[in-house]
Amino acid sequence: KKLGVFKGKTFILNSEEELPIVFDYCLYNHRQGGKNTIQRYLENSPPPSDSDEMLLLQAMTQSYYSVFRVEEIHKEQGATLHDLLRNQSLFLMDVNLGTHGMSGLLLATRILPLADLNMSSGIVVPLQDEGLIEEIRMISSKFFKHLKNPQGNSTVLFSPTHEASFSAQVVRAALRDQTSD
């Protein structure tokens, strides 16, 4: 409902390509008892502490959603992104972005910080329409009054509730704009 994909009791999407965007939101932002699906999984079925699965799950629990501008493409590797909310740059390992992206592109995605690199949750939404970009700016400025760390420079910018609301509004605007197509 928060993403605007339910009408009455019917689930409505413009295309199948929008379904992973909805799943990503539900996986990271839907909370029961103050915990999202990943946190509950780790609590109930933790993998071995030295496993790759544990490293990835820990990165998933430290993930954050933001709006980025592509600063530089690293051919077939990824891109240097500037986080517009945190005012910091990072390298995102993403072969598809490194192959098809372009400098200056705005995008919204969830970052999973690993020890040696950053990766996305797999859902990278390009923000190309000027009307959508302006709407995202308005959404972002509205949320700046809820910052946990006013200087930025931290992955923890919003409380989990505010991040869920922020990402829901960005995703809802993008779906309404049919950006995922």
DRENLOVEX-398395 format. One record per residue: residue in one letter; y, x, z of N, C-alpha, C in turn. Coordinates in steps of 0.02 Angstrom, whole numbers, padded with zeros to 5 digits, always signed. Example, Ala and Ser with C-alpha at 12.3 -4.5 7.8 and 13.67 -1.06 7.14 Angstrom:
A-00284+00660+00390-00225+00615+00390-00165+00660+00390S-00112+00642+00354-00053+00684+00357+00002+00645+00394
REM end
This chain:
K-00060+00041+00000+00000+00000+00000+00063+00043+00000K+00061+00098+00037+00120+00142+00041+00136+00174-00027L+00085+00181-00069+00096+00211-00135+00113+00160-00188G+00111+00096-00170+00128+00044-00218+00073+00030-00269V+00010+00044-00252-00044+00033-00300-00086-00029-00283F-00066-00066-00232-00099-00129-00216-00052-00187-00230K-00076-00235-00265-00040-00298-00276-00085-00353-00250G-00065-00382-00194-00108-00430-00160-00168-00393-00133K-00227-00409-00157-00288-00374-00137-00318-00334-00195T-00277-00321-00245-00302-00287-00305-00272-00217-00310F-00315-00169-00325-00297-00099-00334-00276-00091-00407I-00213-00071-00420-00188-00068-00489-00160+00002-00503L-00188+00033-00555-00163+00098-00578-00147+00092-00652N-00102+00134-00676-00085+00134-00747-00138+00170-00789S-00174+00217-00757-00227+00254-00792-00274+00285-00740E-00333+00306-00763-00381+00339-00719-00353+00404-00690E-00307+00436-00727-00280+00500-00705-00239+00493-00641E-00219+00433-00623-00180+00423-00562-00225+00420-00499L-00289+00408-00508-00334+00401-00451-00337+00464-00407P-00342+00525-00436-00342+00584-00392-00277+00592-00351I-00221+00567-00376-00159+00570-00338-00165+00526-00276V-00194+00468-00284-00205+00422-00228-00254+00452-00178F-00310+00481-00203-00359+00512-00159-00328+00569-00119D-00287+00611-00152-00255+00667-00119-00211+00641-00061Y-00172+00590-00074-00130+00562-00021-00173+00537+00037C-00226+00500+00022-00268+00472+00075-00303+00527+00115L-00326+00578+00082-00362+00633+00116-00317+00669+00165Y-00256+00683+00146-00211+00724+00188-00164+00684+00232N-00148+00623+00214-00095+00586+00249-00118+00525+00288H-00174+00496+00271-00198+00438+00309-00227+00464+00375R-00202+00437+00430-00223+00460+00496-00254+00404+00536Q-00305+00423+00573-00336+00379+00622-00339+00419+00687G-00313+00391+00740-00311+00426+00803-00270+00490+00799G-00220+00491+00755-00176+00549+00748-00205+00605+00706K-00264+00595+00676-00296+00648+00637-00311+00624+00566N-00303+00670+00517-00321+00651+00449-00396+00664+00439T-00420+00648+00379-00491+00653+00364-00518+00724+00374I-00480+00774+00354-00502+00843+00359-00508+00864+00432Q-00459+00846+00473-00461+00862+00544-00520+00829+00578R-00534+00766+00560-00591+00731+00589-00657+00763+00568Y-00661+00784+00504-00721+00817+00479-00733+00882+00518L-00681+00923+00526-00688+00986+00563-00709+00974+00635E-00684+00921+00664-00701+00905+00733-00774+00883+00740N-00798+00844+00691-00865+00814+00695-00919+00856+00662S-00903+00895+00611-00954+00933+00574-00928+01002+00554P-00909+01043+00602-00880+01108+00584-00931+01153+00549P-00910+01185+00495-00954+01234+00462-00955+01299+00503P-00997+01347+00485-00997+01411+00521-00927+01442+00519S-00906+01472+00574-00838+01497+00580-00822+01552+00530D-00871+01589+00505-00858+01643+00458-00871+01623+00385S-00878+01558+00372-00895+01535+00304-00832+01524+00262D-00842+01526+00196-00788+01509+00150-00765+01437+00160E-00813+01394+00175-00795+01323+00187-00746+01317+00245M-00758+01355+00299-00713+01353+00356-00643+01379+00337L-00640+01433+00298-00575+01459+00276-00537+01407+00237L-00571+01373+00191-00538+01322+00150-00517+01262+00193L-00560+01240+00237-00543+01183+00280-00484+01199+00326Q-00481+01260+00350-00424+01280+00392-00360+01280+00350A-00363+01304+00288-00305+01301+00244-00285+01229+00231M-00334+01186+00224-00319+01115+00212-00283+01084+00272T-00301+01105+00332-00267+01077+00392-00196+01104+00399Q-00181+01161+00367-00115+01191+00370-00074+01176+00307S-00100+01133+00264-00067+01118+00201-00002+01080+00212Y+00041+01082+00160+00104+01045+00162+00123+01024+00092Y+00159+00969+00089+00180+00939+00026+00254+00954+00016S+00272+00972-00046+00342+00986-00059+00358+00979-00133V+00420+00990-00148+00445+00990-00217+00465+01061-00233F+00444+01084-00292+00452+01155-00311+00485+01160-00380R+00517+01217-00390+00542+01235-00457+00504+01298-00477V+00476+01299-00538+00441+01357-00563+00492+01411-00578E+00486+01469-00545+00532+01525-00556+00505+01571-00611E+00440+01585-00609+00412+01633-00656+00339+01615-00668I+00318+01619-00730+00248+01608-00749+00213+01675-00750H+00154+01677-00721+00111+01737-00723+00052+01717-00767K+00054+01739-00829+00007+01717-00880-00065+01714-00856E-00093+01654-00862-00163+01639-00846-00181+01653-00773Q-00132+01661-00730-00145+01672-00659-00114+01618-00615G-00051+01601-00630-00016+01553-00588+00058+01558-00599A+00096+01546-00546+00169+01546-00552+00201+01561-00485T+00260+01590-00488+00302+01596-00429+00343+01532-00425L+00338+01499-00369+00373+01436-00358+00426+01444-00304H+00480+01407-00311+00531+01404-00259+00525+01336-00225D+00510+01336-00161+00505+01274-00123+00575+01249-00110L+00593+01193-00138+00661+01168-00134+00677+01139-00065L+00627+01122-00025+00640+01097+00042+00644+01153+00093R+00602+01203+00085+00599+01258+00133+00642+01318+00113N+00668+01316+00052+00710+01370+00025+00675+01438+00029Q+00613+01439+00005+00576+01501+00003+00531+01501-00059S+00511+01560-00080+00469+01567-00139+00398+01586-00119L+00351+01569-00162+00281+01586-00150+00246+01592-00217F+00191+01627-00217+00149+01631-00277+00094+01580-00270L+00087+01537-00321+00034+01487-00323-00018+01508-00374M-00079+01520-00351-00134+01536-00396-00156+01471-00429D-00142+01465-00493-00159+01404-00531-00162+01423-00604V-00222+01433-00630-00231+01456-00699-00200+01407-00748N-00207+01342-00737-00178+01292-00782-00102+01298-00784L-00070+01306-00727+00002+01314-00725+00023+01380-00758G-00017+01432-00748-00004+01496-00778-00013+01496-00854T-00051+01448-00878-00064+01442-00950-00016+01394-00984H-00001+01338-00951+00038+01284-00982+00106+01272-00951G+00121+01304-00896+00185+01293-00862+00243+01328-00895M+00304+01312-00872+00363+01345-00898+00414+01352-00842S+00452+01406-00846+00504+01418-00796+00553+01360-00796G+00575+01342-00736+00623+01288-00728+00592+01220-00716L+00527+01213-00730+00493+01150-00720+00494+01131-00646L+00508+01068-00631+00504+01042-00563+00437+01008-00555L+00407+01016-00496+00343+00984-00484+00335+00969-00410A+00292+00923-00396+00275+00905-00327+00201+00919-00318T+00184+00952-00263+00114+00967-00250+00104+00983-00176R+00042+00986-00157+00022+01006-00089-00002+01078-00093I+00024+01120-00049+00005+01191-00046-00045+01202+00010L-00098+01238-00007-00148+01260+00042-00138+01335+00051P-00110+01356+00108-00098+01428+00119-00162+01463+00143L-00186+01509+00103-00242+01551+00122-00215+01620+00141A-00256+01663+00169-00232+01727+00193-00199+01769+00138D-00230+01771+00079-00205+01815+00026-00172+01779-00032L-00173+01714-00033-00144+01677-00088-00132+01605-00068N-00096+01569-00111-00084+01498-00102-00117+01462-00160M-00144+01404-00145-00171+01362-00198-00147+01290-00187S-00151+01250-00239-00132+01180-00231-00194+01141-00211S-00183+01079-00190-00240+01036-00174-00274+01012-00239G-00245+01031-00296-00274+01011-00361-00231+00960-00397I-00185+00930-00361-00142+00879-00390-00072+00908-00395V-00051+00924-00456+00016+00950-00469+00050+00899-00515V+00103+00868-00489+00138+00815-00526+00203+00843-00554P+00207+00849-00621+00270+00873-00651+00324+00820-00644L+00385+00842-00631+00442+00797-00624+00491+00813-00680Q+00486+00776-00735+00524+00793-00794+00580+00744-00810D+00571+00682-00794+00622+00631-00810+00682+00639-00765E+00742+00640-00793+00804+00649-00754+00813+00595-00701G+00796+00533-00718+00802+00480-00668+00755+00491-00610L+00694+00513-00624+00646+00528-00571+00669+00587-00529I+00695+00638-00561+00719+00697-00524+00775+00677-00477E+00821+00634-00499+00875+00611-00456+00847+00569-00398E+00797+00528-00411+00766+00489-00357+00733+00534-00306I+00700+00587-00329+00668+00635-00284+00721+00671-00242R+00778+00688-00273+00833+00719-00234+00856+00672-00179M+00863+00608-00194+00886+00560-00144+00834+00553-00088I+00770+00551-00106+00716+00546-00056+00719+00608-00012S+00725+00668-00042+00726+00730-00004+00784+00733+00044S+00844+00714+00020+00902+00718+00064+00896+00670+00122K+00865+00613+00112+00854+00565+00166+00810+00596+00221F+00762+00637+00201+00715+00665+00249+00741+00727+00284F+00794+00758+00258+00820+00818+00290+00844+00805+00361K+00862+00743+00377+00884+00729+00445+00825+00727+00495H+00763+00730+00468+00704+00729+00511+00671+00798+00516L+00705+00849+00495+00676+00916+00494+00656+00939+00564K+00596+00969+00569+00575+01000+00632+00607+01069+00637N+00619+01101+00580+00646+01169+00579+00705+01169+00530P+00766+01158+00554+00823+01150+00510+00837+01211+00465Q+00814+01270+00484+00826+01328+00442+00777+01333+00385G+00726+01291+00383+00674+01297+00332+00629+01356+00352N+00608+01393+00302+00567+01453+00313+00506+01442+00356S+00477+01384+00352+00416+01370+00389+00375+01319+00350T+00310+01325+00355+00268+01274+00322+00273+01208+00359V+00287+01209+00424+00294+01147+00463+00366+01126+00462L+00382+01082+00416+00450+01060+00407+00460+00991+00437F+00411+00947+00428+00415+00879+00454+00357+00867+00502S+00364+00816+00543+00307+00793+00583+00256+00765+00533P+00193+00758+00554+00143+00728+00508+00164+00659+00483T+00195+00620+00525+00216+00552+00505+00271+00556+00452H+00320+00600+00461+00374+00606+00412+00349+00637+00347E+00302+00685+00352+00275+00714+00290+00236+00662+00251A+00197+00620+00286+00160+00566+00252+00208+00518+00218S+00262+00501+00251+00310+00456+00221+00346+00489+00162F+00365+00553+00170+00398+00589+00115+00352+00593+00054S+00290+00615+00064+00246+00622+00007+00230+00554-00024A+00224+00501+00017+00212+00434-00010+00269+00412-00054Q+00331+00425-00033+00388+00404-00074+00393+00443-00139V+00377+00509-00136+00378+00549-00197+00323+00526-00244V+00262+00517-00218+00206+00494-00259+00220+00425-00288R+00247+00381-00247+00262+00313-00271+00312+00315-00329A+00363+00356-00322+00413+00363-00375+00381+00392-00438A+00338+00442-00430+00305+00473-00487+00258+00425-00522L+00220+00386-00482+00175+00337-00512+00214+00282-00548R+00269+00261-00518+00310+00211-00551+00338+00237-00616D+00354+00302-00617+00380+00334-00677+00324+00352-00726Q+00261+00344-00704+00201+00360-00744+00200+00433-00764T+00224+00477-00718+00224+00549-00730+00154+00576-00739S+00105+00547-00705+00038+00576-00708+00009+00573-00778D+00035+00530-00821+00010+00527-00890+00031+00590-00928
REM end
